[in-house]
Amino acid sequence: MRCGALQKIDCDTSRQLPPETYAVRRAVLVAGSQLNPASIANPHIRAHAFEGQLFRSVLEEFLQAHGIHTEVVIERDAYAKAAVELKRSDEKCKV
C-alpha cells in the first residue's frame, strides 16, 4: 500500500493530540506549480518535479481515504485564495 508510511505518521500524530481537538475536514495542498513533469527538459529538475507530484498524489489519496476533502492551490495564489476564503486582506493572511 502506497500510504503505509503516512498511516504510521497519522497514528503517531493522533496519539499526541488532546481528545477535544477539532476534526480535520479539509486540507489544502500548496504546490509550487502544476506543470507536467514530463515537459521539463532538464532530467535532474524533472526528477524533482516527479517527486513533488508523487508526494502530492499520495498525500491527497491518504487524506481522501480518511474522509478529508482536499484542494490543490498553486503557491503564488495561496494568500489571495486564503484572503477570499477568510474574508481578510492578503497582508493579514501573511501574518
Backbone hydrogen bonds in HBPLUS format (Angstrom, degrees):
<---DONOR---> <-ACCEPTOR-->    atom                        ^
c    i                          cat <-CA-CA->   ^        H-A-AA   ^      H-
h    n   atom  resd res      DA  || num        DHA   H-A  angle D-A-AA Bond
n    s   type  num  typ     dist DA aas  dist angle  dist       angle   num
A0004-GLY N   A0001-MET O   3.40 MM   3  5.73 165.7  2.43 116.3 115.9     1
A0007-GLN N   A0003-CYS O   2.87 MM   4  6.11 152.3  1.95 159.5 168.1     2
A0008-LYS N   A0004-GLY O   3.18 MM   4  6.47 151.3  2.27 144.3 151.1     3
A0009-ILE N   A0005-ALA O   3.06 MM   4  6.39 158.3  2.11 147.5 153.1     4
A0010-ASP N   A0006-LEU O   2.83 MM   4  6.04 161.0  1.86 149.7 155.2     5
A0011-CYS N   A0007-GLN O   2.92 MM   4  6.16 160.3  1.96 149.3 153.8     6
A0012-ASP N   A0008-LYS O   2.92 MM   4  6.12 166.3  1.93 153.2 157.2     7
A0013-THR N   A0009-ILE O   2.81 MM   4  5.94 161.4  1.85 154.9 160.2     8
A0014-SER N   A0010-ASP O   2.90 MM   4  5.97 162.9  1.93 150.1 155.0     9
A0015-ARG N   A0011-CYS O   3.29 MM   4  6.44 141.9  2.45 142.5 150.1    10
A0016-GLN N   A0013-THR O   2.96 MM   3  5.39 144.8  2.09 110.5 120.8    11
A0017-LEU N   A0014-SER O   3.37 MM   3  5.27 151.8  2.45  96.7 104.5    12
A0021-THR N   A0018-PRO O   3.06 MM   3  5.62 160.4  2.10 125.9 126.9    13
A0069-HIS N   A0025-ARG O   2.94 MM  44  6.22 145.5  2.06 156.0 145.3    14
A0027-ALA N   A0069-HIS O   2.86 MM  42  6.30 144.0  1.99 161.2 169.7    15
A0071-GLU N   A0027-ALA O   3.08 MM  44  6.58 136.4  2.28 152.3 163.1    16
A0029-LEU N   A0071-GLU O   2.79 MM  42  6.13 161.0  1.83 159.7 165.8    17
A0073-VAL N   A0029-LEU O   2.89 MM  44  6.16 161.0  1.92 153.0 158.0    18
A0031-ALA N   A0073-VAL O   2.86 MM  42  6.13 161.4  1.90 154.4 160.7    19
A0075-GLU N   A0031-ALA O   2.69 MM  44  5.54 152.2  1.77 162.2 160.3    20
A0039-SER N   A0036-ASN O   2.83 MM   3  5.58 160.3  1.87 127.0 133.2    21
A0040-ILE N   A0037-PRO O   3.10 MM   3  5.53 168.7  2.11 117.1 120.4    22
A0046-ARG N   A0042-ASN O   2.83 MM   4  5.96 157.8  1.88 156.1 163.8    23
A0047-ALA N   A0043-PRO O   2.96 MM   4  6.09 150.7  2.05 139.5 146.0    24
A0048-HIS N   A0044-HIS O   3.23 MM   4  6.61 155.1  2.29 144.2 150.0    25
A0049-ALA N   A0045-ILE O   2.94 MM   4  6.27 152.9  2.02 148.6 156.7    26
A0050-PHE N   A0046-ARG O   2.91 MM   4  6.24 153.5  1.98 150.7 157.6    27
A0051-GLU N   A0047-ALA O   2.96 MM   4  6.25 150.2  2.05 145.2 153.7    28
A0052-GLY N   A0048-HIS O   2.99 MM   4  6.31 161.2  2.03 151.3 155.1    29
A0053-GLN N   A0049-ALA O   2.98 MM   4  6.21 158.4  2.03 146.8 153.0    30
A0054-LEU N   A0050-PHE O   2.87 MM   4  6.05 159.9  1.91 149.6 154.8    31
A0055-PHE N   A0051-GLU O   2.88 MM   4  6.10 167.5  1.89 155.7 159.1    32
A0056-ARG N   A0052-GLY O   2.95 MM   4  6.14 170.2  1.96 152.7 155.2    33
A0057-SER N   A0053-GLN O   2.96 MM   4  6.12 160.5  1.99 147.3 153.1    34
A0058-VAL N   A0054-LEU O   2.93 MM   4  6.10 163.2  1.95 157.3 161.3    35
A0059-LEU N   A0055-PHE O   2.92 MM   4  6.05 166.6  1.94 154.2 158.5    36
A0060-GLU N   A0056-ARG O   2.83 MM   4  5.90 161.5  1.86 148.6 154.3    37
A0061-GLU N   A0057-SER O   2.94 MM   4  6.01 157.9  1.98 141.8 148.1    38
A0062-PHE N   A0058-VAL O   2.94 MM   4  6.11 161.4  1.97 149.8 154.7    39
A0063-LEU N   A0059-LEU O   2.94 MM   4  6.15 168.8  1.95 154.4 157.1    40
A0064-GLN N   A0060-GLU O   2.96 MM   4  6.08 168.9  1.97 152.1 155.5    41
A0065-ALA N   A0061-GLU O   2.95 MM   4  6.06 150.0  2.04 143.9 152.4    42
A0066-HIS N   A0063-LEU O   3.00 MM   3  5.17 140.4  2.16 100.9 112.7    43
A0068-ILE N   A0063-LEU O   2.94 MM   5  5.12 158.8  1.99 141.9 139.3    44
A0067-GLY N   A0064-GLN O   3.02 MM   3  5.00 154.9  2.09 112.1 110.8    45
A0077-ASP N   A0074-ILE O   2.86 MM   3  5.46 146.7  1.98 119.4 129.6    46
A0078-ALA N   A0075-GLU O   3.13 MM   3  5.14 160.3  2.17 107.1 113.3    47
A0081-LYS N   A0077-ASP O   2.98 MM   4  6.12 160.5  2.02 157.1 163.1    48
A0082-ALA N   A0078-ALA O   2.89 MM   4  6.08 160.0  1.93 150.3 156.3    49
A0083-ALA N   A0079-TYR O   2.85 MM   4  5.99 156.0  1.91 147.3 154.0    50
A0084-VAL N   A0080-ALA O   3.16 MM   4  6.43 153.4  2.23 143.2 149.1    51
A0085-GLU N   A0081-LYS O   2.99 MM   4  6.26 170.0  2.00 154.8 157.3    52
A0086-LEU N   A0082-ALA O   2.79 MM   4  5.86 162.3  1.82 156.1 160.8    53
A0087-LYS N   A0083-ALA O   2.84 MM   4  5.48 112.6  2.30 131.8 145.7    54
A0088-ARG N   A0083-ALA O   2.96 MM   5  4.77 154.2  2.03 133.1 140.8    55
A0087-LYS N   A0084-VAL O   3.32 MM   3  5.03 148.3  2.43  93.7 102.8    56
A0093-CYS N   A0089-SER O   3.20 MM   4  6.51 144.9  2.33 145.1 154.6    57
A0093-CYS N   A0090-ASP O   3.13 MM   3  5.18 125.2  2.45  96.1 110.4    58
A0094-LYS N   A0090-ASP O   3.17 MM   4  6.46 133.2  2.40 143.5 155.7    59
A0094-LYS N   A0091-GLU O   3.20 MM   3  5.24 135.1  2.42  96.0 107.9    60
